[in-house]
Amino acid sequence: MSPMYALQRANGDWFALDDHGRFRVPVFRSSSEAMLARARDSSMECFRPVVLDEIAFKILTTADEGKACFWFVDDPLIKLNRGRPLDHAQLALLVRDGEGSWE
């Protein structure tokens, strides 16, 4: 599987959606899908696609005391809150396939 991507600002902040008080980080299959979603939402204009490598994965899954959740965005042309929810373990499986065996 190819690498997964999330959106991050230059200052290190990750783009996340508020899902009834829980933050969900949208995860994309490609940089171009992330850019397409970003182009459709002005609140994401300061964010850039970043590969979810081992370091990024650890930062995302330990930030906010490990409470962050994720959305897998199948189609960047629909609203991001219609993504498929992923927990830490599910994201680890998707990301690990693109990077080798780590967690």
SEKESE-211123 format. One line per field, with one value per residue: residue number from 1; residue in one letter; chain; x negated, z negated, y negated of N, C-alpha, C, O in turn. Coordinates in nm, 3 decimals. Atoms other than C-alpha are relative to their C-alpha. Example, Ala and Ser with C-alpha at 12.3 -4.5 7.8 and 13.67 -1.06 7.14 Angstrom:
<votors>
sedren	(1, 2)
nulum	(A, S)
vonu	(A, A)
neast	(-0.089, 0.082)
nup	(0.000, 0.006)
nnorth	(0.119, 0.119)
caeast	(-1.230, -1.367)
caup	(-0.780, -0.714)
canorth	(0.450, 0.106)
ceast	(-0.090, 0.077)
cup	(0.000, -0.073)
cnorth	(-0.120, -0.109)
oeast	(-0.194, 0.026)
oup	(-0.066, -0.090)
onorth	(-0.118, -0.220)
</votors>
This chain:
<votors>
sedren	(1, 2, 3, 4, 5, 6, 7, 8, 9, 10, 11, 12, 13, 14, 15, 16, 17, 18, 19, 20, 21, 22, 23, 24, 25, 26, 27, 28, 29, 30, 31, 32, 33, 34, 35, 36, 37, 38, 39, 40, 41, 42, 43, 44, 45, 46, 47, 48, 49, 50, 51, 52, 53, 54, 55, 56, 57, 58, 59, 60, 61, 62, 63, 64, 65, 66, 67, 68, 69, 70, 71, 72, 73, 74, 75, 76, 77, 78, 79, 80, 81, 82, 83, 84, 85, 86, 87, 88, 89, 90, 91, 92, 93, 94, 95, 96, 97, 98, 99, 100, 101, 102, 103)
nulum	(M, S, P, M, Y, A, L, Q, R, A, N, G, D, W, F, A, L, D, D, H, G, R, F, R, V, P, V, F, R, S, S, S, E, A, M, L, A, R, A, R, D, S, S, M, E, C, F, R, P, V, V, L, D, E, I, A, F, K, I, L, T, T, A, D, E, G, K, A, C, F, W, F, V, D, D, P, L, I, K, L, N, R, G, R, P, L, D, H, A, Q, L, A, L, L, V, R, D, G, E, G, S, W, E)
vonu	(A, A, A, A, A, A, A, A, A, A, A, A, A, A, A, A, A, A, A, A, A, A, A, A, A, A, A, A, A, A, A, A, A, A, A, A, A, A, A, A, A, A, A, A, A, A, A, A, A, A, A, A, A, A, A, A, A, A, A, A, A, A, A, A, A, A, A, A, A, A, A, A, A, A, A, A, A, A, A, A, A, A, A, A, A, A, A, A, A, A, A, A, A, A, A, A, A, A, A, A, A, A, A)
neast	(-0.084, 0.076, -0.008, -0.120, 0.031, -0.085, 0.031, 0.073, 0.050, 0.144, 0.032, -0.015, -0.139, -0.067, -0.139, -0.094, -0.140, -0.068, -0.105, -0.071, 0.095, 0.121, 0.068, 0.031, 0.096, -0.025, 0.114, -0.021, 0.083, 0.106, 0.020, -0.092, -0.134, 0.002, -0.002, -0.133, -0.088, 0.044, -0.045, -0.145, -0.032, 0.091, 0.060, 0.120, 0.095, 0.136, 0.048, 0.059, 0.004, 0.121, -0.002, -0.010, 0.109, 0.006, 0.006, -0.129, -0.098, 0.018, -0.045, -0.146, -0.067, 0.029, -0.049, -0.130, -0.003, -0.041, -0.144, -0.033, -0.052, 0.032, -0.097, 0.057, -0.079, -0.004, -0.026, 0.028, -0.098, -0.115, 0.033, 0.097, -0.061, -0.062, 0.103, -0.018, 0.077, 0.110, 0.066, 0.146, 0.044, -0.036, 0.092, 0.132, 0.003, 0.007, 0.128, 0.107, 0.009, 0.080, 0.129, 0.071, -0.063, 0.032, -0.116)
nup	(0.000, -0.003, 0.128, 0.035, 0.020, 0.081, -0.027, 0.110, -0.020, 0.016, 0.143, 0.056, 0.031, -0.094, -0.027, 0.059, 0.004, 0.127, -0.013, 0.127, 0.108, -0.026, -0.120, -0.099, -0.102, -0.129, -0.056, -0.144, -0.070, -0.079, 0.018, -0.091, 0.061, 0.111, -0.059, -0.055, 0.113, 0.052, -0.092, 0.016, 0.134, 0.030, 0.134, -0.011, -0.093, 0.058, 0.024, -0.113, 0.019, 0.060, 0.005, 0.134, 0.026, 0.140, 0.090, -0.005, 0.063, 0.146, 0.044, -0.009, 0.091, 0.140, 0.024, 0.066, 0.090, -0.075, -0.021, -0.139, -0.085, -0.139, -0.107, -0.129, -0.102, -0.124, -0.113, 0.044, -0.054, 0.089, 0.129, 0.074, 0.113, -0.048, -0.011, 0.081, 0.124, 0.026, 0.129, -0.002, -0.053, -0.142, -0.073, 0.005, -0.105, -0.131, -0.015, 0.004, -0.132, -0.088, 0.058, 0.062, 0.127, 0.116, 0.067)
nnorth	(0.118, 0.125, 0.073, 0.075, 0.141, 0.086, 0.140, 0.063, 0.137, 0.016, 0.005, -0.133, -0.033, -0.090, 0.033, -0.096, 0.039, -0.023, -0.101, -0.003, 0.012, -0.079, 0.047, -0.103, 0.043, -0.065, -0.073, -0.016, -0.099, 0.062, 0.143, 0.070, -0.003, 0.096, 0.134, 0.022, 0.029, 0.129, 0.105, 0.016, 0.050, 0.111, -0.014, -0.083, 0.060, 0.009, -0.136, -0.071, -0.146, -0.056, -0.147, -0.058, -0.094, -0.044, 0.116, 0.068, -0.088, 0.007, 0.132, 0.004, -0.093, 0.034, 0.136, 0.006, -0.116, -0.118, 0.000, 0.033, -0.106, 0.025, -0.028, -0.039, 0.070, -0.078, 0.089, 0.136, 0.093, 0.009, 0.062, -0.079, -0.069, -0.123, -0.101, -0.121, 0.014, -0.094, 0.017, -0.009, -0.129, -0.008, 0.087, -0.064, -0.102, 0.067, 0.068, -0.099, -0.064, 0.085, 0.033, -0.112, -0.036, 0.081, 0.056)
caeast	(0.000, -0.122, -0.182, 0.109, 0.127, 0.266, 0.265, 0.018, -0.073, -0.430, -0.412, -0.338, 0.038, 0.246, 0.579, 0.863, 1.241, 1.457, 1.674, 1.903, 1.613, 1.364, 1.103, 1.070, 0.774, 0.865, 0.634, 0.592, 0.455, 0.245, 0.104, 0.320, 0.639, 0.540, 0.476, 0.811, 0.994, 0.791, 0.887, 1.254, 1.232, 1.084, 1.018, 0.743, 0.556, 0.259, 0.215, 0.005, 0.013, -0.241, -0.328, -0.224, -0.561, -0.668, -0.747, -0.425, -0.221, -0.370, -0.309, 0.052, 0.130, -0.026, 0.095, 0.394, 0.312, 0.379, 0.744, 0.720, 0.917, 0.904, 1.124, 1.022, 1.138, 1.240, 1.352, 1.196, 1.486, 1.740, 1.759, 1.469, 1.698, 1.836, 1.510, 1.480, 1.380, 1.048, 0.900, 0.530, 0.495, 0.676, 0.461, 0.148, 0.239, 0.294, -0.022, -0.238, -0.156, -0.321, -0.622, -0.718, -0.652, -0.663, -0.424)
caup	(0.000, 0.071, -0.214, -0.391, -0.430, -0.681, -0.673, -0.886, -0.926, -0.919, -1.298, -1.348, -1.412, -1.249, -1.081, -1.273, -1.263, -1.573, -1.597, -1.893, -2.116, -1.982, -1.730, -1.413, -1.180, -0.814, -0.652, -0.274, -0.031, 0.159, 0.144, 0.442, 0.265, -0.042, 0.178, 0.351, 0.017, -0.102, 0.205, 0.122, -0.238, -0.317, -0.681, -0.552, -0.336, -0.578, -0.588, -0.360, -0.302, -0.511, -0.482, -0.787, -0.854, -1.188, -1.345, -1.229, -1.339, -1.690, -1.717, -1.604, -1.829, -2.142, -2.097, -2.307, -2.550, -2.277, -2.240, -1.876, -1.633, -1.258, -0.947, -0.642, -0.351, -0.061, 0.160, 0.117, 0.309, 0.032, -0.311, -0.527, -0.816, -0.599, -0.618, -0.776, -1.145, -1.232, -1.572, -1.659, -1.577, -1.242, -1.135, -1.246, -1.010, -0.716, -0.778, -0.859, -0.521, -0.353, -0.584, -0.703, -1.046, -1.320, -1.576)
canorth	(0.000, -0.352, -0.598, -0.768, -1.147, -1.396, -1.777, -1.974, -2.342, -2.468, -2.519, -2.147, -2.168, -1.895, -1.961, -1.796, -1.809, -1.844, -1.534, -1.604, -1.706, -1.452, -1.554, -1.348, -1.386, -1.324, -1.069, -1.044, -0.785, -1.037, -1.386, -1.485, -1.370, -1.572, -1.878, -1.834, -1.823, -2.121, -2.324, -2.273, -2.402, -2.744, -2.645, -2.414, -2.665, -2.687, -2.310, -2.090, -1.712, -1.522, -1.153, -0.954, -0.798, -0.650, -0.988, -1.156, -0.854, -0.865, -1.239, -1.205, -0.910, -1.059, -1.419, -1.517, -1.233, -0.979, -1.084, -1.189, -0.978, -0.963, -0.973, -0.775, -0.990, -0.766, -1.054, -1.399, -1.556, -1.489, -1.650, -1.536, -1.444, -1.164, -0.976, -0.633, -0.650, -0.485, -0.419, -0.403, -0.031, -0.057, -0.352, -0.165, 0.121, -0.114, -0.312, -0.011, 0.144, -0.155, -0.175, 0.172, 0.321, 0.058, -0.083)
ceast	(-0.089, 0.017, 0.135, -0.045, 0.101, -0.045, -0.061, -0.041, -0.151, -0.040, 0.019, 0.141, 0.058, 0.143, 0.088, 0.140, 0.056, 0.117, 0.067, -0.097, -0.126, -0.062, -0.034, -0.088, 0.034, -0.129, 0.034, -0.094, -0.116, -0.008, 0.099, 0.143, 0.009, 0.007, 0.136, 0.099, -0.032, 0.051, 0.149, 0.040, -0.101, -0.064, -0.129, -0.110, -0.142, -0.064, -0.054, 0.001, -0.137, 0.015, 0.008, -0.107, -0.001, 0.003, 0.135, 0.108, -0.010, 0.046, 0.152, 0.068, -0.035, 0.044, 0.137, 0.022, 0.053, 0.148, 0.040, 0.047, -0.021, 0.120, -0.078, 0.091, -0.011, 0.012, -0.021, 0.099, 0.125, -0.044, -0.091, 0.061, 0.077, -0.103, 0.031, -0.085, -0.105, -0.050, -0.151, -0.047, 0.029, -0.093, -0.140, -0.012, -0.013, -0.137, -0.114, -0.018, -0.084, -0.142, -0.082, 0.063, -0.055, 0.129, -0.042)
cup	(0.000, -0.132, -0.017, -0.030, -0.094, 0.029, -0.124, 0.038, -0.018, -0.148, -0.070, -0.036, 0.110, 0.020, -0.057, 0.002, -0.139, 0.024, -0.137, -0.118, 0.013, 0.128, 0.089, 0.107, 0.130, 0.055, 0.145, 0.059, 0.076, -0.032, 0.088, -0.053, -0.116, 0.053, 0.060, -0.111, -0.058, 0.085, -0.017, -0.132, -0.040, -0.137, 0.004, 0.084, -0.054, -0.021, 0.130, -0.027, -0.053, -0.004, -0.145, -0.015, -0.150, -0.097, -0.005, -0.068, -0.152, -0.055, -0.002, -0.104, -0.146, -0.033, -0.067, -0.087, 0.070, 0.032, 0.145, 0.074, 0.145, 0.090, 0.121, 0.106, 0.130, 0.122, -0.045, 0.051, -0.087, -0.129, -0.080, -0.117, 0.041, 0.022, -0.091, -0.127, -0.013, -0.142, 0.018, 0.067, 0.150, 0.084, 0.003, 0.110, 0.138, 0.023, 0.006, 0.135, 0.097, -0.049, -0.047, -0.135, -0.114, -0.066, -0.128)
cnorth	(-0.124, -0.073, -0.070, -0.143, -0.064, -0.144, -0.065, -0.141, -0.002, -0.001, 0.136, 0.040, 0.089, -0.046, 0.110, -0.060, 0.027, 0.095, 0.019, 0.001, 0.084, -0.053, 0.118, -0.060, 0.071, 0.061, 0.033, 0.103, -0.062, -0.148, -0.077, 0.002, -0.098, -0.143, -0.032, -0.034, -0.138, -0.115, -0.029, -0.065, -0.108, 0.010, 0.083, -0.064, -0.012, 0.136, 0.062, 0.150, 0.045, 0.152, 0.044, 0.107, 0.033, -0.118, -0.072, 0.083, -0.008, -0.134, -0.007, 0.088, -0.023, -0.142, 0.009, 0.123, 0.125, 0.007, -0.029, 0.124, -0.043, 0.030, 0.045, -0.058, 0.079, -0.089, -0.144, -0.104, -0.010, -0.067, 0.093, 0.076, 0.126, 0.110, 0.119, -0.015, 0.110, -0.024, 0.018, 0.129, 0.013, -0.087, 0.062, 0.105, -0.063, -0.062, 0.100, 0.068, -0.082, -0.023, 0.120, 0.029, -0.084, -0.039, -0.065)
oeast	(-0.195, 0.106, 0.204, -0.161, 0.218, -0.147, -0.009, -0.072, -0.209, -0.152, -0.003, 0.166, 0.028, 0.206, 0.065, 0.157, 0.016, 0.209, 0.036, -0.084, -0.220, 0.009, -0.088, -0.055, 0.031, -0.235, 0.144, -0.200, -0.216, 0.085, 0.152, 0.217, 0.111, 0.078, 0.181, 0.179, 0.059, 0.090, 0.195, 0.156, -0.219, -0.168, -0.203, -0.210, -0.236, -0.177, -0.007, -0.007, -0.241, 0.121, -0.062, -0.080, 0.090, 0.074, 0.185, 0.192, 0.092, 0.109, 0.211, 0.172, 0.020, 0.053, 0.210, 0.133, 0.116, 0.198, 0.156, -0.005, -0.073, 0.206, -0.170, 0.209, -0.115, -0.044, 0.059, 0.092, 0.210, -0.163, -0.069, 0.012, 0.136, -0.075, 0.124, -0.205, -0.080, -0.060, -0.198, -0.136, -0.054, -0.136, -0.209, -0.116, -0.091, -0.194, -0.206, -0.130, -0.149, -0.225, -0.201, 0.168, -0.166, 0.235, 0.041)
oup	(-0.062, -0.211, 0.080, -0.063, -0.098, 0.095, -0.235, 0.154, -0.070, -0.181, -0.190, -0.067, 0.228, -0.074, -0.033, -0.007, -0.205, 0.099, -0.210, -0.210, -0.064, 0.222, 0.044, 0.167, 0.135, 0.050, 0.176, 0.004, 0.103, -0.087, 0.046, -0.035, -0.133, -0.003, 0.052, -0.097, -0.092, 0.032, 0.016, -0.150, -0.062, -0.160, -0.094, 0.113, 0.025, -0.069, 0.239, -0.142, -0.006, -0.041, -0.231, -0.002, -0.223, -0.198, -0.113, -0.140, -0.221, -0.161, -0.100, -0.158, -0.234, -0.151, -0.049, -0.095, 0.007, 0.071, 0.183, 0.054, 0.171, 0.057, 0.164, 0.113, 0.196, 0.228, -0.122, 0.012, -0.063, -0.151, -0.084, -0.154, -0.044, 0.085, -0.171, -0.118, 0.018, -0.186, 0.130, 0.153, 0.225, 0.192, 0.105, 0.175, 0.221, 0.131, 0.086, 0.174, 0.185, 0.026, -0.073, -0.166, -0.162, -0.004, -0.200)
onorth	(-0.125, -0.041, -0.100, -0.167, -0.026, -0.164, -0.053, -0.168, 0.094, 0.038, 0.147, 0.156, 0.072, -0.094, 0.228, -0.182, 0.123, 0.062, 0.113, 0.082, 0.066, -0.091, 0.219, -0.163, 0.194, -0.001, 0.078, 0.131, 0.006, -0.208, -0.180, -0.095, -0.165, -0.226, -0.146, -0.127, -0.214, -0.219, -0.138, -0.101, -0.078, -0.051, 0.087, 0.000, -0.019, 0.144, 0.030, 0.192, -0.001, 0.203, -0.008, 0.227, -0.007, -0.114, -0.102, 0.029, -0.019, -0.140, -0.052, 0.051, 0.042, -0.177, 0.105, 0.177, 0.211, 0.112, -0.011, 0.234, -0.152, 0.112, -0.024, -0.023, 0.078, -0.059, -0.196, -0.221, -0.096, -0.089, 0.214, 0.183, 0.193, 0.212, 0.114, -0.037, 0.227, -0.138, 0.042, 0.125, 0.064, -0.047, 0.053, 0.116, -0.016, -0.049, 0.084, 0.098, -0.026, -0.074, 0.105, -0.027, -0.059, -0.027, -0.119)
</votors>
